[in-house]
Amino acid sequence: MSDPAAPSLASAKRIVVKIGSALVVDEETAMPRADWLSSVAADVAALRAGGAEVVLVSSGAIALARRALGLTRRKLRLEEKQAAAAVGQIRLAGAWQEALCAHGMNAAQLLLTLEDSEDRRRYLNARATIATLLSLGCVPVINENDTVATAEIRFGDNDRLAARVAEMISADALVLLSDIDGLYTADPRKDPQAEHIPVVDRITDDIMAMGGEPPPGYSSGGMRTKLIAARIATGAGCAMAIALGKRDNPLAALVDGARSTWFLPTPEGRTARKRWIAGSLAPLGALVVDAGAARALGRGSSLLPAGVRGVQGDFSRGDPVSVRDEEGRELARGLSAYDAEAARLIAGHRSEELESLLGWRGRDEIIHRDDLVLL
């Protein structure tokens, strides 16, 4: 039975699942573990049938190519890792495509770096792409772009990348599939007295100190990177689980209450990013809105171009802007989905007119409610 205080994966509507190299790649053959991948795909299909959207963050590209390229040393040079990633990424994408397609799902590949989640414009582009893929019924399969990455090109980074993706798309749950069934007070492989921790309601320094050394083999992330991921995810209002991956149908097992460790989202998690928008960013421009738009914002709606009466300043897509009424009172702050020139073109127009005005199809909202903070 799962702990009564733990979240339920079955109730999550948007789920990110991180899968490490040691689970994807058979260490003896250096080939994809096709049967296991098929079982995960079956789990994903079941979650989707229950109404959830699922995103996979999968390691394994470098591991799949090392032996084929004769790169069998434990430590590789940067250019060797990048070459292996270029070869292995094709194999990794193919393995997931085959597994997901067999269960009636379309796989979509995205290659990201951590910088893609930290630069505002790249962040918005990546989020919009993932959201569109999910709306089209695809299963995005995300990996770090190791062919161009530099300092961050190490296996453990996909833990953090998965947490950034969960934060980016406002996921309800992040699942890190591992070779262990959760967090223990000490390494259970070394200390027989180590106790399993089913639920962590707050990530303290004592919890962080429980992260041990990376395990041997393909996976080199270890528990510490998972705890760092937990801090990122829970701070964004997303619950996170560390669950045993070395079993068939690991997500179904988690739904059924298999032993794991759940990290609870911080109570203020959903507003943490919005507090950052409101208090930490200096607006680079302003959007003046009419009374109807002001009332809609007060009800929690996004800001549509039709309600904008004026555009001030020079800003780019993703920049922070102030939202003001026609008397000059600041109502909100947010991140603009358009640059100032485009915003001036579409101000006062209905969403269905935007494509003809711009010559391309952009977002219906000039500021989405997820990027908007009322003051």
Disulfide bonds with the S-S distance in Angstrom:
none
